[in-house]
Amino acid sequence: MAKDIFISQEYGWTAQFGLFEWAVEFLHGSITDQETKTWLKTVLDENLGAVDLKSLPDQGRREILHTLRGDFVPAVNARFPNDPRTRGHLKVLTLMAKDTPD
């Protein structure tokens, strides 16, 4: 089943559950905003189908965008070194984040 991360009004990223789960777990481990961390944990624990950054607290949204623009690509490259298709699909999140204002 496909899951979504909505970056902004313009951008939504869709992936199979395994990639979605990996991305959300990475974001959960990379941010400090507790309300956002709690929500991301709920998404994972309850197998919810989407994360909408627009509905998150401002601090959490900013932290996620910062993470996607920075630490995300090196983590993707490390986790999926022999899978260029998966790396490319995940890196689309970075492109979306870079084109989205804080």
C-alpha positions as CSV (number, residue, x, y, z in Angstrom):
1,M,0.0,0.0,0.0
2,A,1.3,3.4,-0.9
3,K,1.9,6.1,1.8
4,D,2.4,9.9,1.4
5,I,4.5,12.7,2.8
6,F,3.0,16.0,1.9
7,I,5.7,18.6,1.9
8,S,3.6,21.6,0.9
9,Q,0.5,22.5,-1.1
10,E,2.5,21.8,-4.2
11,Y,4.4,18.7,-3.3
12,G,3.4,15.3,-2.2
13,W,5.7,12.2,-2.2
14,T,4.3,8.7,-2.5
15,A,6.1,5.5,-1.7
16,Q,5.5,1.9,-0.7
17,F,5.3,1.4,3.0
18,G,8.9,0.2,3.5
19,L,10.4,3.4,2.1
20,F,7.8,5.6,3.7
21,E,8.5,3.9,7.1
22,W,12.3,4.3,6.7
23,A,11.9,8.0,5.8
24,V,9.5,8.7,8.7
25,E,11.8,6.8,11.1
26,F,14.8,8.8,10.0
27,L,12.9,12.1,10.4
28,H,11.6,11.0,13.8
29,G,15.2,10.3,14.9
30,S,16.5,13.6,13.5
31,I,14.2,16.2,15.1
32,T,13.8,17.6,18.6
33,D,10.2,19.0,18.5
34,Q,8.4,16.7,20.9
35,E,4.9,17.2,19.5
36,T,6.2,16.4,16.0
37,K,8.1,13.4,17.3
38,T,5.0,12.1,19.0
39,W,3.0,12.5,15.8
40,L,5.6,10.7,13.7
41,K,5.7,7.9,16.2
42,T,1.9,7.6,16.0
43,V,2.0,7.5,12.2
44,L,4.4,4.6,12.4
45,D,2.8,2.7,15.3
46,E,-0.7,3.0,13.9
47,N,0.3,2.4,10.3
48,L,-1.2,5.7,9.2
49,G,-1.1,6.6,5.5
50,A,0.4,10.0,5.5
51,V,2.4,12.8,7.1
52,D,1.3,16.3,6.2
53,L,4.0,18.8,7.1
54,K,1.5,21.6,6.9
55,S,-0.4,20.2,9.9
56,L,2.7,20.0,12.1
57,P,3.9,22.6,14.6
58,D,6.1,25.3,13.0
59,Q,9.3,24.1,14.8
60,G,8.8,20.5,13.7
61,R,8.0,21.5,10.1
62,R,11.1,23.6,9.9
63,E,13.3,20.9,11.5
64,I,12.0,18.3,9.0
65,L,12.6,20.6,6.1
66,H,16.1,21.3,7.4
67,T,16.8,17.6,7.8
68,L,15.5,16.8,4.3
69,R,17.8,19.5,2.9
70,G,20.8,18.3,4.9
71,D,21.4,15.0,6.6
72,F,18.8,13.1,4.6
73,V,20.8,12.5,1.4
74,P,23.9,11.2,3.1
75,A,21.7,8.8,5.2
76,V,19.9,7.6,2.0
77,N,23.2,7.0,0.3
78,A,24.6,5.0,3.3
79,R,21.4,2.9,3.8
80,F,20.9,2.1,0.1
81,P,24.4,2.1,-1.4
82,N,23.6,-0.5,-4.2
83,D,20.1,0.6,-5.1
84,P,20.2,3.8,-7.3
85,R,16.5,3.6,-8.0
86,T,15.5,3.7,-4.3
87,R,18.1,6.4,-3.6
88,G,16.6,8.5,-6.4
89,H,13.1,8.0,-5.2
90,L,14.0,9.1,-1.7
91,K,16.1,12.0,-2.8
92,V,13.0,13.5,-4.5
93,L,12.0,14.5,-0.9
94,T,15.1,16.6,-0.7
95,L,14.3,18.3,-4.0
96,M,10.8,19.1,-2.8
97,A,12.1,20.4,0.6
98,K,14.6,22.6,-1.2
99,D,11.8,24.2,-3.2
100,T,9.6,24.8,-0.2
101,P,10.0,27.9,2.0
102,D,10.4,27.5,5.7
